[in-house]
């Protein structure tokens, strides 16, 4: 039941955060292990979701800092050498564009990226994000705007090609 | 309006939460500045594209997650320590070992004569006690009469008193 209700959101956030299915699966596993160990501490759903998102954020950012520290340096090379990982999602966006967008997401600062994923991919409201991450709504909005602007600038160069 | 100020308001323009006069200013800026206009177009396009990045976990991830609960080790309740465990901590063992070493040192060497005499007296008393006990148990075994137990108790008490009297009287043999 818990896995059915929450695994999609956690996996989606982690996958878009790292652009890597294996890392996303590992993050999901870590979050659920922590969840099962602390299950008795939660009574209401609101606190539970907030806790879950905060834990996911911490795991994502910690993992990023530990293992992807030099990501920027290698990214240019990887973009030229590695083939695009095809994903099974369907939609108007081509697989190539989706993969490119995910790679551009990786160029954002981890905090900005996480908040952008919550708003524009997981479609949470500003108020929900503010409540769940315990930061003011104004900060949420300014971070989202900064993330979108940075991403738009990166996409301008792509569309100009 | 400067480009930087205009870009900070993009989010409000998208959410339709700008006051009318600011909206007018921003729209005027976008008409005049080609760079900001292109950026805003990208900004809008980006929102629809990001919405498509939502993804479902593959089946193997769900199986893995469902199995976590079964694989978690049960937390063992902390057992209370019994008396032996409390006594057998490293400090007790260290003190006991030190005592044994000192007793051996005092018994086999004469570096501290009063201690050496004390140790020898102690050992003699222990030997006498063991001999008496041995004799007593032999007698009990032969007779099968437990009245000997009382007699032994009395004898032991008298002998110990005799021994301690002898210890007081004994003087160290000088040089």
Interface residues (C-beta under 8 A of the other chain):
Chain A: X3 X7 X8 X11 X12 X15 X16 X21 X24 X25 X28 X29 X32 X33 X36 X37 X87 X89 X91 X92 X93 X97 X98 X101 X102 X116 X120 X121 X122 X123 X141 X142 X144 X145 X148 X149 X151 X152 X153 X155 X156 X159
Chain B: X7 X8 X10 X11 X38 X39 X42 X43 X45 X46 X47 X48 X49 X50 X51 X52 X53 X54 X55 X56 X57 X58 X60 X61 X62 X64 X65 X66 X68 X69 X72
